[in-house]
Amino acid sequence: MNGSDPRNWMWSEALDMLARAEQLQRQIFRPRRMTTQRTACWEPPADMFETAQEVIVITALPGVDPSTASVTLENGLLEISGQRCLPQELANATIHRLELPQGSFHRQLPVPAGTYDDLRRSVLNGCLVVTLRKHSAR
């Protein structure tokens, strides 16, 4: 085969992209040790946005009831923790593939410096949305 054939180049690029995607998935959903509780847990991926009025954190938690997740803000650090467990209906099911992390999760995110009046949570497309309203300067 000719090394300058565009099909070979495109196939090579596609394989490289798949390898990078798998590596990223392993990094995002890597188990880690919590230093305070000594239990294995995983870290959900999160995005953070800031507007003039608020800071919004979107954390991917499909299959987690957001009302059971613990969300705290202390000393400029937003902490989100909880558990994802298999539904009881699947307790006796045969597992053919299990890619979504199960068990305890914990994520710590430093938030932009400032004072916040309110911490609200909502759900959007399987994500926990935490909104921190900035303190209004008066």
N, C-alpha and C positions, 0 to 999 in steps of 0.2 A: 504494500500500500504506500501511496505517496504521502509524505509528511505534511505537504501543503494542501492536501484535500480538505476543504472546509467542513465536510461531514465528520472527519476525524477530530478536528479542532472543536467543533460544537459538542460532540459526544464527550470529549475529555472535559470540557467546561461544565457540562451537565453533571458528570460524575463528581467533579470537584465541588459543585454547589450542593449536591446531595450529601457529601461527606461533611461539609461545613454545617449544613442544617442539622445533621445528626449530632455533631459535636456541640452545637449550641443547645440542643434539647438536653443533652447530658449535663451541660453546665447549669442550665436553668433549673432542672428538676433533680439536681444532685442532692442526695441525702447529706445532712450535716449534723453535727453534734451541738446541742444547745448547752452552753456552759453552765447555766443556772439550774436546769432541771435534769441534766444527764440523760435525756431521752433522744433517740434519733428522730430527726424531722426533716422536712423538705422546705424549700423556699419557693413560693409562687412568684412568677414574674409580675412586675408592676411598672406602670407608667405614671409620671408626675407632671402636672401642668400648673402654671400659675397665671392668673389674671390679675387685674387691678383689685378685685374684691375677694378673691379666694384662691386656695390651693386645692387642686383636685388630684386624688390618687386613685388609679384604676388598677385593681389587682385581679388577675385571672384565677378564679376559684370555681370552675364549673363543678356542679355536684355538691357544693357546700351550701348549707342553709346559712345565709348571711347573718341571721339573728343569733346564730350560735358562735360566730366568730368574735373574738375579743379584739377591740380596737381601742388603743390608748395613745394619748399624746402627752409626753413628759420630757422636759428639758430639751426640746427641739427634736425629739425622736418619736416618729410614729411607729407603733408596734401593732402588727396584725398577726393573730395566732388563732389556732383552732384545730379541727380534725376533719379529714375526709375519710369516711368509712364506706365500705360496700353496703348497698341497701340490704336490709334483712331478707328481702325476697330472693337475693342471690347467694345466701349463705351456703346452700347446698349445690350450687351450680358448678359445672366444670369450667375452669378458666382456660380459655384457649389463647388469650392475649390479655395482658394487663399493663398498659402503658401509662395511664393516669396515675400519678403518685397517690398512695393511700397513707393513712395515719396522720400523725401530728404535722402541722406546718407552722412556721414562724418566720416573719419578715420584719426587719427593722429598716426604716428609711429616714434619713435626716431630712427635715423640712426646712424651707427657707426661713431665715431669721425673722422674727416678728412675734406679735401677740395675736392670738386667735380667740374669737368670741364663741364660736359654735363648732361642733363636730357632728356632721350628719352622715348617715350611711344610706345607700340605696343599692339596687341591683340593676345591671344593664347587660343583657346578653351573656349571662353566666359570669359576669365580673362583679366584684364588690367595688362600689364607688364610694370613696370617703371624701367628703367636702369639708374643708376647714375654712370658715369665714374669717377674713382678716378683721382685726379690731379697727373700728373707724376712728380716725384722728378727729378730735373735736376741738 
